[in-house]
Amino acid sequence: MTEHRLFLLAYPPVGVAGEISRFRDASGLVRRPVPDERLHTTIGMAGTFDKSPRVLIARIRDRLTGCSLPSCRIVLDTIIGGPKSALLKPSERLPGFEALQAGLARRLAATLADLGMDVALWVRRIKPHVTIGYDGPPVPAQPVEPVSWTIDRVFLVESLHGRGKHIVHATHPLTTD
């Protein structure tokens, strides 16, 4: 049975995805790489379901319509590997990313609460990172040349877990300075 996971995430621009893929390919940290088109940073997870949560998708889309949230910069400058996954992550907190998460949580609080989700936990569990692959050797965190971009839109994505497929249900632009 396929799990349907519903996320809010940000995809890096094509050029940045290329930079990330170079780390992925040269690191030796992964046996199963994440394809360039699925490289992303998760901002929030709305849940895991047995089938596509059509009603929830529609409600989240409605809640994001007309919502004004600021864009933010993400800087990934550390690589770490393990048997489960290899990640690029920041070495420091990213207040702009945290503010985006908090803004989305406030906007979606009622919708997520209807599902019995604790919105505060939804935000706290997800730290900014990009998973570059799976099934690699354990490697401690080490600095790398920074990779960065401005998150200027959020995508509502249904991931068909285990099938390597993302279905984009909505794109929400963020405001820029």
N, C-alpha and C positions, 0 to 999 in steps of 0.2 A: 504494500500500500504506500502511495506517495504522500508525504507530508507536505502541506501547503503552509509556508511561512510567509507572514506579511511584514514587510519592513518599510521604513523610511530610510533612504540612503542617498549618498552622493557618489556619482561616477566621476573619476578624474577626466580632464580633457584628454583627447587622443595622444597628444605629445607627452603629457605626464604619464599616461598609461604606458607609453613606450619606455620612459625612464624607469618606471616601476618594474616593467618586464625585464629590463636589463639586470636589475638586482635579483629578480627571481631566477633568471636563467644562469647568472654567473655565481650565485651564492652556494650552490650545492646543497641547499637546505630542503629541497622538495623533490619528492618522487612523482607527485601528482600536482602539476602547476595549475593555478587558476588562469583560465584564458583571459587575454587582454580585455575582451568585451564584458567580462564579469568582475573585473577588478573594481572595488568600491570601498567606501567607508560607511559603515552602518551608523545611523544617527539614532534610530529607535526601532524597537520590534513590537508590533501590535499583536503577535500571537502565532501559535502553531495550530493548524486545523486539519481535519481528515479530508475535507474537500474545500474548494475555493470559497472563501467567505464573502460572497457577493454583496450582501447587505452591509457588512462592515466596510468593505471597499467603498461603496457608495457614500456611506456616512462620513468616512474620513475625507473623501474627495470634497464633499459638501462643506465640511468644517474648514478645509484649507482654502476654499474659494474666498477671495477677498481678504485673506489674512496677509498682513504685512510683517515679515520677519527679516532681520538683517542678514546679509551674506557674512561669511567669515573665512578667514585664512586657515588652512591646515598645513602644518609642517611636520613631515615624517623624517626623522634623522637617526633612528635606531632600528636595527634588525635583530630578531630573536627567532630561534627555531626549536622545534620539539617534535615528538612523534605524532602529535595531533595536527599541528599547523605551524607554519612559519609566518611571521608578521613583520611589517614595517609599522613603526609607531613613533610617537613624539617622545622626546626626552623630557619635555616640560608640559605642564598643564596648558591647555588651549582655552582660555576664557571665552573667546568668541564662539567656539564649538559648543562649550557648555551652555552659553546663553541661547544658542539656537536650539539645543535639546530642551532646555527649560521652556522656551517660547512655544515649541511644538507640544510639549507636555501640557502646558496651560491650555492651549487651543483644543487639544484632543481629550482633556481630562474626563469630561462627561461621557464621551463616546467610549473610552477605554474602561471607565468605571462600570458602565453597563455590562461589561464582560467580566466584572469582578477583578480587574487588573489593578494593582497598586502602581499608579503613574510614577510616583517617586522612585520605586524600584526599577521601573522601565528605563528611566533616565540614568540612574546610578550604575546599573550593570554594564552599560556599554561605554567603553573607553575608545577614543579615536584610534583607529588602526586600519590597515589594509592587509587582508590575508593574501599571501602570494602563492601558497600551496600547502600541501598536506604530505604526511608520511615521511618526514625527514628525520635526520639525526638531531639529538638535543644539542643546541648551541646557545651559550649565554648571550645576553644582550650586548651588542657592540655598536659603536657609532658608525654611521655611513654618511656619505654626501647627502645633504638634505634634498628632499623632494617636496614640493609645495604647490598648492593651487588655491584659488579662491572658490569656495563652495558658493555658487550663485543660483543653485536650484536644488530642490529636494524631489526625489522620485519616490512614488508609492509603488513598491514592487512585490509581487508574489513570486517567491522562490519555490520551485518544485524540487524539494530536497532529495538529493540522490540522483536526480535526472539532469543536473547541470543546466537548468533552464530558469531564466528570469522573464517574468511577464510584467512589463511596465504598464500600470493602470492609470497613473497620473504624473504630471510634472508640475511642480509649483515653483515659480521664480521667486527669488529672494531679492530684497532691495539692496542697492549698492550705494555707497557714499558718494 
